[in-house]
Amino acid sequence: MQASIVIDVGFGDSGKGLVTDYLVEECLRHSAAPADCLVVRFSGGHQAGHTVVRDGRRHVFSNFGAGSLQQVDSFYSRHTIIFAPAILLEHSSLPGSVRLYIDPHAEMATPYDIAWNQVVSSRLGHGTCGLGIGPTVQRSRAGLLLKALDLSNPWILANKLDSIRNYYEHLDLSRYTSDPYNNSHVRRAGLQNREPDSGLQAVDWSKVQSQWANEVDHLDMDYFQEQCRTLYESKWFSLISFAEAITARSRTARVIFEGSQGVLLDQRHGIYPHVTWAHTTSRNAWELIGQSDKFQAIDITYVSRTYLTRHGAGPLPLRPLDASGLQNFAAETNQGNVWQGDLRLAELDPALLQYALDCDQSYHQPGLGAIQKNLVISCLDQRPSFDPGGLLHSLRTPFQNVYGSYGPRASDIQLLAYPGRGRSP
């Protein structure tokens, strides 16, 4: 069995959906059966926006793996977060034969988490998708767990939802002060003007809770619970473990681990507070791979645009890039919105790219098998003058294969003439 891991080495939005769709196509080229391929989401949740263009159709995946248009099933691991209404909505626009498997221990977001996320973010401005990912992780760490397994019992679900509402209504905010991020130290370091949107401001938390309570009064929780029941009873949905999901696959199958966001937003390696509440490196994928002795070959495909993007607040290297100088940029999936603001662009920084590669390298487990590293440079059609060879010369990491993407389709990905390029450490 082959394991293929897809990792974004930027701030996200580099083309993980495109690359996953390409790897699925490659898998099916050698096997006529979609059952010989499985796409695994091992971090993040319904905030994903992975775009795939195939057979004249364009779809942005959030709740299913990016191989679904090729009728390949998806598995969401225990490291992910799900939101039942979003799953049902997306499934209605996908091939009916596609199945979704979810680990019973995957976390569930609720309308309460989303409301809290949006109210708090409107005050702090840290950058968020506004879909409740951070608050769901936070309350889970506090002991208020709502798992996918709880879909199986309406009484358990209803009572846990009441507990979550009570949690937010009585959330202890005493740890926050009028200077919650210790601005005095920031000012003393002379950094008060370093990042205008850094969110280092005082917050009146009593107003936050009051605003949240007002939002919650308008939530239709009966509808949410009905959607949860509908999902659980759907014939295309199953609660199974990762071990069960791959047991049914042949030893020649390929399991594609589709990453989320980017390494530079990782909760351990990004710049706080502008990080995501997930491990966006290959860390979780390695944990899953280590649960089985079936995997005989492992490859990692890193993805980077020809420039940096950042959707949401937070530092970005100081060489801004004007989108007007890019070709074919009008079809960009990530548009400005109330929670994340505008999509910002900057010149690609090879040193920052190498840092992201080093971060991911720290989680590799060679003992599980030989690792082949590949690189996909996306958006080459937008910057025809970009020099892939110059970038590779600036990196220490050697790659077995280097690919270039010249458009939004899997068929636009080409193998470049730079095999094994990269400097030795």
Long-range contacts (C-beta under 8 A, 24 or more apart in sequence): 1-246, 1-249, 1-250, 1-251, 1-252, 1-253, 1-254, 1-255, 1-292, 1-294, 1-295, 1-296, 1-297, 2-253, 2-254, 2-255, 2-295, 2-296, 2-297, 2-298, 2-299, 3-254, 3-255, 3-257, 3-285, 3-289, 3-295, 3-297, 3-298, 3-299, 4-254, 4-255, 4-256, 4-257, 4-298, 4-299, 4-300, 4-301, 5-257, 5-259, 5-282, 5-285, 5-298, 5-299, 5-300, 5-301, 6-256, 6-257, 6-258, 6-259, 6-300, 6-301, 6-303, 7-259, 7-263, 7-280, 7-281, 7-282, 7-300, 7-301, 7-302, 7-303, 7-360, 8-259, 8-261, 8-262, 8-263, 8-280, 8-302, 8-303, 8-304, 9-262, 9-263, 9-264, 9-302, 9-303, 9-304, 9-353, 9-356, 9-357, 9-360, 10-262, 10-263, 10-264, 10-304, 10-305, 10-308, 10-309, 10-353, 10-356, 11-261, 11-262, 11-264, 11-265, 11-308, 11-309, 11-310, 11-311, 11-314, 11-316, 12-260, 12-261, 12-262, 12-265, 12-309, 12-310, 12-311, 13-49, 13-262, 13-305, 13-309, 13-311, 13-333, 13-334, 13-343, 14-262, 14-303, 14-304, 14-305, 14-309, 14-378, 15-303, 15-305, 15-376, 15-378, 15-379, 15-405, 16-50, 16-66, 16-258, 16-259, 16-260, 16-303, 17-50, 17-51, 17-52, 17-60, 17-61, 17-66, 17-258, 18-50, 18-51, 18-52, 18-66, 18-378, 18-405, 18-408, 18-409, 18-410, 18-413, 19-301, 19-303, 19-376, 19-378, 19-405, 19-413, 20-50, 20-52, 20-65, 20-66, 20-67, 20-256, 20-258, 21-52, 21-54, 21-66, 21-67, 21-69, 21-70, 21-410, 22-410, 22-413, 23-67, 23-254, 23-256, 23-301, 24-66, 24-67, 24-70, 24-72, 24-256, 25-70, 25-410, 27-72, 27-254, 27-256, 28-70, 28-72, 31-252, 34-70, 34-71, 34-72, 34-73, 35-73, 35-248, 35-249, 35-253, 36-249, 36-250, 36-252, 36-253, 36-254, 37-67, 37-72, 37-253, 37-254, 37-255, 37-256, 38-72, 38-73, 38-74, 38-75, 38-245, 38-246, 38-249, 38-253, 38-254, 38-255, 38-256, 39-65, 39-66, 39-67, 39-68, 39-72, 39-73, 39-74, 39-75, 39-256, 39-258, 40-65, 40-74, 40-75, 40-76, 40-77, 40-242, 40-245, 40-255, 40-256, 40-257, 40-258, 40-285, 40-288, 41-65, 41-74, 41-75, 41-76, 41-77, 41-80, 41-258, 41-260, 42-77, 42-79, 42-80, 42-257, 42-258, 42-259, 42-284, 42-285, 42-288, 43-79, 43-80, 43-259, 43-260, 43-261, 43-278, 43-279, 43-280, 43-284, 44-80, 44-81, 44-133, 44-259, 44-260, 44-261, 44-276, 44-278, 44-280, 45-80, 45-81, 45-82, 45-83, 45-107, 45-109, 45-131, 45-133, 45-136, 45-260, 46-81, 46-82, 46-83, 46-86, 46-87, 46-109, 46-131, 47-129, 47-131, 47-133, 48-260, 48-261, 49-333, 49-334, 50-258, 51-333, 51-408, 53-408, 53-409, 54-409, 54-410, 58-408, 59-93, 59-94, 60-333, 61-90, 62-86, 62-90, 63-87, 63-90, 63-91, 63-100, 64-90, 64-91, 64-94, 64-98, 64-100, 65-256, 65-258, 66-258, 67-256, 68-94, 68-95, 68-98, 69-94, 69-95, 71-95, 71-97, 71-98, 72-98, 73-98, 73-99, 73-100, 73-101, 74-98, 74-99, 74-100, 74-101, 75-100, 75-101, 75-102, 75-103, 75-242, 75-245, 76-100, 76-101, 76-102, 76-103, 76-106, 77-103, 77-106, 77-242, 77-284, 77-288, 78-103, 78-104, 78-105, 78-106, 78-242, 79-106, 79-278, 79-279, 79-284, 80-106, 80-107, 81-106, 81-107, 81-108, 81-109, 81-133, 81-136, 81-137, 82-106, 82-107, 82-108, 82-109, 82-148, 83-108, 83-109, 83-114, 83-131, 83-132, 84-108, 84-151, 84-224, 84-227, 84-228, 84-230, 84-231, 85-223, 85-224, 85-227, 87-231, 87-237, 88-227, 88-230, 88-231, 88-234, 91-234, 91-236, 96-236, 98-236, 99-236, 99-237, 99-238, 100-236, 100-237, 100-238, 101-238, 101-239, 101-240, 101-245, 102-148, 102-237, 102-238, 102-239, 102-240, 103-148, 103-239, 103-240, 103-241, 103-242, 104-147, 104-148, 104-149, 104-239, 104-240, 104-241, 105-147, 105-148, 105-149, 106-147, 106-148, 107-136, 107-137, 107-140, 107-145, 107-146, 107-147, 107-148, 108-136, 108-146, 108-147, 108-148, 108-150, 108-151, 109-133, 109-136, 110-136, 110-146, 110-161, 110-164, 110-224, 111-216, 111-219, 111-221, 111-224, 112-161, 112-164, 112-165, 112-168, 112-216, 112-219, 113-139, 113-164, 115-212, 115-215, 115-216, 115-219, 116-168, 116-212, 118-215, 118-339, 119-208, 119-211, 119-212, 119-215, 120-208, 121-339, 123-203, 123-207, 123-208, 124-199, 124-201, 124-203, 124-273, 125-197, 125-199, 125-313, 126-199, 126-273, 126-274, 126-312, 126-313, 126-314, 127-197, 127-274, 127-311, 127-312, 127-313, 127-314, 127-339, 127-340, 127-341, 128-312, 128-339, 128-340, 129-312, 129-339, 129-340, 130-338, 130-339, 130-340, 133-276, 133-277, 133-278, 134-276, 134-277, 136-277, 137-277, 137-278, 138-277, 139-164, 139-167, 139-168, 142-167, 148-239, 149-239, 151-228, 151-229, 151-231, 151-232, 151-239, 152-232, 152-239, 154-225, 154-228, 154-229, 157-225, 157-228, 158-225, 161-221, 161-224, 161-225, 165-216, 168-209, 168-212, 168-216, 169-209, 169-213, 171-209, 173-205, 173-209, 176-203, 176-205, 178-202, 181-273, 194-315, 195-314, 195-315, 197-313, 197-314, 197-341, 198-274, 198-313, 198-314, 198-315, 199-273, 199-274, 199-313, 242-288, 242-291, 242-292, 243-291, 243-292, 246-292, 246-294, 249-294, 251-294, 251-296, 255-295, 257-282, 257-285, 257-288, 257-289, 259-285, 262-356, 263-356, 263-359, 263-360, 264-352, 264-355, 264-356, 266-359, 268-359, 269-356, 269-359, 270-314, 271-314, 271-315, 274-312, 274-313, 274-314, 274-315, 281-359, 281-360, 281-362, 281-363, 282-360, 282-363, 282-364, 283-363, 286-363, 286-364, 286-365, 286-368, 289-365, 289-368, 290-365, 290-368, 295-368, 295-369, 296-369, 297-369, 297-370, 297-372, 298-368, 298-369, 298-370, 298-371, 298-372, 299-371, 299-372, 299-373, 299-374, 299-400, 300-360, 300-364, 300-371, 300-372, 300-373, 300-374, 301-374, 301-375, 301-376, 302-357, 302-360, 302-373, 302-374, 302-375, 302-376, 302-399, 303-375, 303-376, 303-378, 304-348, 304-353, 304-375, 304-376, 304-377, 304-378, 305-348, 305-377, 305-378, 305-379, 306-348, 306-377, 306-378, 306-379, 306-380, 306-382, 306-383, 306-386, 307-345, 307-346, 307-347, 307-348, 307-379, 307-383, 308-345, 308-346, 308-347, 308-348, 308-349, 308-352, 309-334, 309-343, 309-344, 309-345, 309-346, 310-343, 310-344, 310-346, 311-340, 311-341, 311-343, 311-344, 312-339, 312-340, 312-341, 313-341, 316-344, 316-346, 317-346, 317-347, 317-349, 317-352, 318-346, 319-346, 319-347, 319-349, 320-344, 320-345, 320-346, 320-347, 321-345, 321-346, 321-347, 326-379, 326-382, 326-383, 327-381, 327-382, 327-383, 327-384, 328-381, 328-382, 328-407, 329-382, 331-408, 348-391, 350-391, 350-394, 350-395, 351-394, 353-391, 353-395, 354-394, 354-395, 354-396, 354-397, 357-395, 357-396, 357-397, 358-397, 361-397, 372-400, 372-401, 373-397, 373-398, 373-399, 373-400, 374-399, 374-400, 374-401, 374-402, 374-403, 375-399, 375-401, 375-402, 375-403, 376-402, 376-403, 376-404, 376-405, 376-413, 377-402, 377-403, 377-404, 377-405, 377-416, 378-404, 378-405, 379-405, 380-404, 380-405, 380-406, 381-405, 381-406, 381-407, 381-412, 388-416, 388-418, 389-418, 389-421, 392-418, 392-421, 392-422, 393-421, 393-423, 395-422, 395-423, 396-422, 396-423, 396-424, 396-425, 397-422, 398-422, 398-423, 398-424
